[in-house]
Amino acid sequence: MTLQQLKYAVTVAECGNVTVASQKVFISQPSLTAAVRELEKEMGIVIFSRTNKGVTVTNEGNEFLGYARQVLEQAALLEEKYLNKTEHKSRFSVTCQHYSFAVNAFVDVIKECGGSEYDYTLREGQTSQIIDDVSRLNSEIGILYLNKTNEHVITKLLKKNDLVFNLLFTAKPHVFLSTHNPLAKKKLVTLKDLEPFPYLTFEQGDYNSIYFNEEPLPSIDHRLNIKVSDRATLFNLLIGLNGFTVCSGIIDNELNGSNIVARPLDLADCMRIGTVTQKNVVPSRYAKVYLASLKKYI
C-alpha cells in the first residue's frame, strides 16, 4: 500500500467516475484502475462497486476511505513541517440546509486551516442532496434537521446509507419576517396570523414532500406558497412581499441583513438540528474545527 494508491482511491470516490478521476490525477484510466484493484487485493476488501454508470463506494470502502483520508492528511502535515512543502492543497466539503451558523463555522475553518492553498466546498442544498453527498464522500459533513414528521423517513435513509445523525441543538420553530411586516411587533406568531402572507420555502426537486421539506410547517397547510432555491432569493422575496418562512430562529445580521427578524411560532413541534456523517469514519482536522465552530455559533 502506498500514499499514491490511497490518493487514487480517494479521488475516484470523490469523482464517482474513473475517467474523470484519471484526468484529475494525470494518469491513464487503465493505470488508475490497476492501481486501485491492486490496493483492493492487498487490503482484502472491495472499495468500489463498478457499474456501467460509474463507480459507487461499498460499505467497507466507506470505512477504509475515511482512514485513507486521515493518512493522507497526516502525511501532508509531516511534509509541511519537516520538508517545508507547502504545495499541499487542503480539501474539505460540507453540504447543509440553509443555516447561517453553518456558513459562519465554514469561514472559521478556512481562516484556521486554509493555509496558502485550499480547495473547500460549501453547498446549501436539498435534503436528498445532503444525504447523497455524505454517503458518496462528496462532503465530510452534512447538516439537516429532524422532527416528528420526517424523523422516521430520514432516519431510515441515513441507516440505509450507513450515516449517523449527531444532535447539535433542539429549537422551537420560529418565523423569519421583514421588520416591516406587522407581525414583527408580536412576541408570538400563530398560524392564524400567517394566513394573509406568502409562505416561502426551499424547493426539494424530485423530493418535494413533507418528509424532505426544510421547514417543519408543510406548505400544503397554507394557501399562499412560493418555492425558491437559494437563501438570497428567499430573503429578497420575504422583504419585498412581506412573506415569511419557518426556521430554527437562529439569525445572523451580518449574513442575513438587519431587515430580517425571528419570532417564535405557536406550533407544537421542535426542530432537532444536527450533523450527518459516515459511520465509523474518523473526522479530519478540518471537520473537528468545523464542529467546534458550529457549537460556538449555535
Secondary structure, DSSP 8 states (H G I E B T S, - for coil): --HHHHHHHHHHHHHS-HHHHHHHHTS-HHHHHHHHHHHHHHHTS--EEEETTEEEE-HHHHHHHHHHHHHHHHHHHHHHHHS------EEEEEEESS-HHHHHHHHHHHHHH--SSEEEEEEE--HHHHHHHHHTTS-SEEEEEE-TTTHHHHHHHHHHTTEEEEEEEEE--EEEEETTSGGGG-SSB-HHHHTTS-EEEE--GGG-STTT-SSSS-GGG-SSEEEESSHHHHHHHHHHTT-EEEE-S---HHHH-TTEEEEEB--S--EEEEEEEETT----HHHHHHHHHHHHH-
